[in-house]
Amino acid sequence: MPIELLMPALSPTMEEGTLAKWLVKEGDTVQSGDLLAEIETDKATMEFEAVDEGIIGKILVAEGTEGVKVNTAIALIGEEGEDFSAAPTAPAAGSSAVEASGEAEQADAKPAATAATPAPAAPATASGERIFASPLARRIAADKGVDLASITGSGPHGRIVKADVEGASAAPKAASAPAEAPKAAAAGGSMPTGPSAEQVLKMYEGREFEEVKLNGMRKTVAARLTEAKQTIPHFYLRRDIQLDALLKFRSQLNKQLESRGVKLSVNDFVIKACALALQQVPDANAVWAGDRMIKLKPSDVAVAVAVEGGLFTPVLQDSDTKSLSALSAEMKDLAGRARDGKLQPHEYVGGSFAISNLGMMGIENFDAVINPPHGAILAVGAGVKKPVVGADGELTVATVMSTTLSVDHRVIDGALGAELLAAIKDNLENPMVMLA
């Protein structure tokens, strides 16, 4: 019987995507690992690989269709000679997910005997975490009574495939009630989202304006940052950092590195300073994980990169162990590929701490929003010459950079956050120590 190919979750934050291009057509034979389609996620355009073999019997979602929800059937695959005629008609290119679901409801109204048997619904663990498995693997597991939560997937990104479940033995499945509880809580305790689009449009009747359609990235940024401000108890710590010693040291290093084509930025020093501070204050190198905290050993620092229509936060892993020139080269590579939409999910997922630097745009100070599950984010402003009182009590002029540390109070208390920011300040004001 035909099985469904489902819209995959190609990034951890993806809830829906655009089926940009089919790389196969109806009647094509595919093997595991063959490229099937190009899908625009909330972050980039990625290729979707086959995890099972068979014949593409019917394409259910046309090229260009936007708003296709994760786990929506996008095509049917089966064996030669199978009947795919009862499958629902593919939605037109550019149609919305609402239109597609309406067509699905009409198809459901047909006699059950003529409908293709769907694959079992995407499973989840007892904690509600979704398990990634191919449609065929889910079907085999359901037939054998195998709990997919007990299987380690060997497919792309840990996806469970046919071979993983064929040799597995049946075991009692975990109760589904805990997985359903979050859904019920979400349904009953939703937060207000402000006026609707219709209400806002009505306010501006008679005024000239242009409606800007939201892309997947902007929708995700809006959803995640709204969630962050509603659910994370932010507090803010501020310190001024004198940069004169760093700027002098940076100038000397850049002259020596010029023959190698390396030019260090102030941001490279900030990344290194934060990475070392997380090692100096290890209790602050932590993230919030729902009902617990996770303390990281390495310093994995995320850096905000502005791109057209949104924002990326690529992660520089093990930043504390890398040289300034290595951090500089890696940051340039990640930022360039972020702007080109070519980052892979593992390159912008993770980390415990983030940096948002608007100093190069002339912003002197600001408060950044924490990107969950991070424990903190450092907002970095521009270095500005200001009068300061020196150690000997005399008035002098120094280049001062304003920083604000936004902290998740569930993870880091006030004194611990102050200790972390003091370590960052000390590292930046004594830059030679960072090379020791």
URJO-V913639 format. One record per residue. RES is the residue in one small letter. OMEGA is omega as a letter, one per 20 degrees, with the letter a starting at -180 (999 if undefined). Layout:
# URJO-V913639
res: {RES,RES}
omega: {OMEGA,OMEGA}
This chain:
# URJO-V913639
res: {m,p,i,e,l,l,m,p,a,l,s,p,t,m,e,e,g,t,l,a,k,w,l,v,k,e,g,d,t,v,q,s,g,d,l,l,a,e,i,e,t,d,k,a,t,m,e,f,e,a,v,d,e,g,i,i,g,k,i,l,v,a,e,g,t,e,g,v,k,v,n,t,a,i,a,l,i,g,e,e,g,e,d,f,s,a,a,p,t,a,p,a,a,g,s,s,a,v,e,a,s,g,e,a,e,q,a,d,a,k,p,a,a,t,a,a,t,p,a,p,a,a,p,a,t,a,s,g,e,r,i,f,a,s,p,l,a,r,r,i,a,a,d,k,g,v,d,l,a,s,i,t,g,s,g,p,h,g,r,i,v,k,a,d,v,e,g,a,s,a,a,p,k,a,a,s,a,p,a,e,a,p,k,a,a,a,a,g,g,s,m,p,t,g,p,s,a,e,q,v,l,k,m,y,e,g,r,e,f,e,e,v,k,l,n,g,m,r,k,t,v,a,a,r,l,t,e,a,k,q,t,i,p,h,f,y,l,r,r,d,i,q,l,d,a,l,l,k,f,r,s,q,l,n,k,q,l,e,s,r,g,v,k,l,s,v,n,d,f,v,i,k,a,c,a,l,a,l,q,q,v,p,d,a,n,a,v,w,a,g,d,r,m,i,k,l,k,p,s,d,v,a,v,a,v,a,v,e,g,g,l,f,t,p,v,l,q,d,s,d,t,k,s,l,s,a,l,s,a,e,m,k,d,l,a,g,r,a,r,d,g,k,l,q,p,h,e,y,v,g,g,s,f,a,i,s,n,l,g,m,m,g,i,e,n,f,d,a,v,i,n,p,p,h,g,a,i,l,a,v,g,a,g,v,k,k,p,v,v,g,a,d,g,e,l,t,v,a,t,v,m,s,t,t,l,s,v,d,h,r,v,i,d,g,a,l,g,a,e,l,l,a,a,i,k,d,n,l,e,n,p,m,v,m,l,a}
omega: {a,r,a,r,a,r,a,r,a,r,a,a,a,r,r,a,r,r,a,a,r,r,r,r,a,a,r,r,a,r,r,a,r,r,a,a,r,a,r,r,r,a,a,r,a,r,a,a,r,r,r,r,r,a,r,a,a,r,a,a,a,r,r,a,a,r,r,a,r,a,r,r,r,r,r,r,a,a,a,r,r,a,r,a,a,a,r,r,a,r,a,r,r,r,a,r,r,r,a,a,r,r,r,r,r,r,a,a,r,r,a,a,a,a,r,a,a,r,r,a,a,a,r,r,a,a,r,a,a,r,a,a,r,r,a,r,r,a,r,r,r,r,a,a,a,r,a,r,a,a,r,a,r,a,r,r,r,a,r,a,a,a,a,a,a,a,a,r,a,r,a,r,r,a,a,a,r,a,a,a,r,r,a,r,a,a,a,a,a,a,r,a,r,a,r,r,a,r,a,r,a,r,a,r,r,r,a,r,r,r,r,a,r,r,a,a,a,r,a,r,a,a,a,a,r,r,a,a,a,a,a,r,a,q,a,r,a,r,r,a,r,a,a,r,r,a,r,a,r,r,r,r,a,r,a,a,a,a,r,a,a,r,a,r,r,a,r,r,r,r,a,a,r,r,r,r,r,r,a,r,a,r,r,r,a,r,r,a,r,a,a,r,r,r,a,r,r,r,r,a,r,a,a,r,r,r,a,r,a,a,r,r,r,a,r,a,r,a,a,a,a,r,r,a,r,r,a,a,a,r,r,r,a,a,r,a,r,a,r,a,a,r,r,a,a,a,r,r,r,a,r,a,a,r,r,a,r,a,a,r,r,r,a,r,r,r,a,r,a,r,a,j,a,r,a,r,a,r,a,r,a,r,a,r,a,r,r,r,a,a,a,r,a,r,a,r,r,r,a,r,r,r,r,r,r,a,r,a,r,a,a,r,a,a,r,r,r,r,r,a,r,r,r,a,a,r,a,a,r,a,a,a,a,a,a,999}
